[in-house]
C-alpha cells in the first residue's frame, strides 16, 4: 500500500478551530481493571440511561480507552485551558444481554459537544439533540454506540501560544478502534463491524480510517489489533491538515478584491499562511492517504462546492487573523454578507469546512479507477450553493438523516445476522441511502 504520508444553528462553524468541553473535565477517567478470570467487567459500569432514555438503553460514562492518556487544551467557548483524557461513554439496548455482540458505531464529536451525549438530561420530558439524531437511531437499528474524547493536532492546544505542541497525535480515533477490538467480548461488540462517525473536528475519523493500519503485533494488548473500521460517515469534513496541500490545493495565491478595512488589494494569503500557520509535525491528509483498499466513506456538506473543476478559492472574508495568530484557530475567513460587500457575492470564501474538500476527495477517489461496486459504496452529498442562514440551519439539521443505513449496507454477513438478532424486522429502518435525496426537497 502506497501512502503519501463537522451542530445545527451554526455550532459547526469554526468547530475545528475551537475545542471540546466535557462534564468530566478535571477528573481522571476510570480504568476498568482486569478480573481474575482474565476479562474486564465493563457490564458493571452499565446503567439505565437517564431521563427519557432510561427505558430503552444502557449507558456507561467516564471510562478510559487505549492508555487513557491525558492532555490540556482550550475549553470550548472560553479562554481557559482544561484537562481531558482518552475517555468514552457507551450506549446499547437494555432489551439485550449486556454482552450480546452488536456492531458498533464510534462517534468523534465536533468541538462543542464532547463525548457526553446527555448533558444534564435527567427528566423524562427532556431530550438531547445528540441523542435523538445519533444514539437513538443507532440503538434502534441494532448497533451499540460509543462516544469518545480525542486529540486533534490543531484543536488540542493550550491557550498559551508558548505551550504550542507541534506533535499532538492524530491517531486517537484509530486507537479507540484497536482498543475496542481487544476488549470486544467484554464490551459486547462485534470486532469485525466497527464504524466511524464524525463531524467537523471529528472528521479526523476520515484520516484515521485511511491511514496505514496502526496494528503492531510486537506490542501486547490493544496495540496488536487492527485500526481499520468497516466504513466511515462524516459531515462538514476537512480532508487535509497539511500546510502545503492546504495552501496549494485550496487557496488562490492572492485575493484581488479588497475588503476594507480588513484586507488590502492583492493580499497574499499564501504568504500569510506561510508566516502564521503553526509548524505541525505530520498532521495528516485523508486526500493523500486514500486508496482503493480503504473502507467506504460517505460525506455531507451544508452547501455545494464553488467549482468542481477548480478547487482553489479566493480566501476573502470579514477579518483576517492578526500576525502571529494561528489562522485556523483565530478565524481567517468568514463569508461576508453580499449586502455589505456586493463585489464578493459567491466568492467562495474559504473556511474550515469548505465543500471543496469533499469535491477534492471525490476527485481523488475517482482518479484511482474504482470498480462499479466500489463507486456505489462511496458518496459525497451537498446542500444548495446559495441559501440564506435559516436554510443552512435547516440543512445541517438533517446531516444525519438515515446515516445508520450506510453502516447497515456495509455490515459483514455475520454482522448483519447479529444486527437482525437484536432488532425485529418490523423495526428495522427502510434503507435507501444510496439513492436517498439530501437535503430534503422541502427545505
C-alpha positions, 0 to 999 in steps of 0.5 A: 500500500502506497501512502503519501504520508463537522451542530445545527444553528451554526455550532459547526462553524469554526468547530475545528478551530475551537475545542471540546468541553466535557462534564468530566473535565478535571477528573481522571477517567476510570480504568476498568481493571482486569478480573481474575478470570482474565476479562474486564467487567465493563457490564458493571459500569452499565446503567439505565440511561437517564431521563427519557432514555432510561427505558430503552438503553444502557449507558456507561460514562467516564471510562478510559480507552487505549492508555487513557492518556491525558492532555490540556487544551482550550475549553470550548467557548472560553479562554481557559485551558482544561484537562481531558483524557482518552475517555468514552461513554457507551450506549446499547439496548437494555432489551439485550444481554449486556454482552450480546455482540452488536456492531458498533458505531464510534462517534468523534464529536465536533468541538462543542459537544464532547463525548457526553451525549446527555448533558444534564438530561435527567427528566423524562420530558427532556431530550438531547439533540445528540441523542435523538439524531445519533444514539437513538437511531443507532440503538434502534437499528441494532448497533451499540454506540460509543462516544469518545474524547480525542486529540486533534493536532490543531484543536488540542492546544493550550491557550498559551501560544508558548505551550504550542505542541507541534506533535499532538497525535492524530491517531486517537480515533484509530486507537479507540478502534484497536482498543475496542477490538481487544476488549470486544467480548467484554464490551459486547461488540462485534470486532469485525463491524466497527464504524466511524462517525464524525463531524467537523473536528471529528472528521479526523475519523476520515484520516484515521480510517485511511491511514496505514493500519496502526496494528503492531503485533510486537506490542501486547494488548490493544496495540496488536489489533487492527485500526481499520473500521468497516466504513466511515460517515462524516459531515462538514469534513476537512480532508487535509491538515497539511500546510502545503496541500492546504495552501496549494490545493485550496487557496488562490495565491492572492485575493484581488478584491479588497475588503476594507478595512480588513484586507488590502488589494492583492493580499497574499494569503499564501504568504500569510499562511506561510508566516502564521500557520503553526509548524505541525509535525505530520498532521495528516491528509485523508486526500493523500492517504486514500486508496482503493483498499480503504473502507467506504466513506460517505460525506455531507456538506451544508452547501455545494462546492464553488467549482468542481473543476477548480478547487482553489478559492479566493480566501476573502472574508470579514477579518483576517487573523492578526500576525502571529495568530494561528489562522485556523484557530483565530478565524481567517475567513468568514463569508461576508454578507453580499449586502455589505460587500456586493463585489464578493457575492459567491466568492467562495470564501474559504473556511474550515469546512469548505465543500471543496474538500469533499469535491477534492476527495471525490476527485481523488477517489475517482482518479484511482479507477474504482470498480462499479461496486466500489463507486456505489459504496462511496458518496459525497452529498451537498446542500444548495450553493446559495441559501440564506442562514435559516436554510443552512440551519435547516440543512445541517439539521438533517446531516444525519438523516438515515446515516445508520443505513450506510453502516447497515449496507456495509455490515459483514454477513455475520454482522448483519445476522447479529444486527437482525438478532437484536432488532425485529424486522418490523423495526428495522429502518427502510434503507435507501441511502444510496439513492436517498435525496439530501437535503430534503426537497422541502427545505 
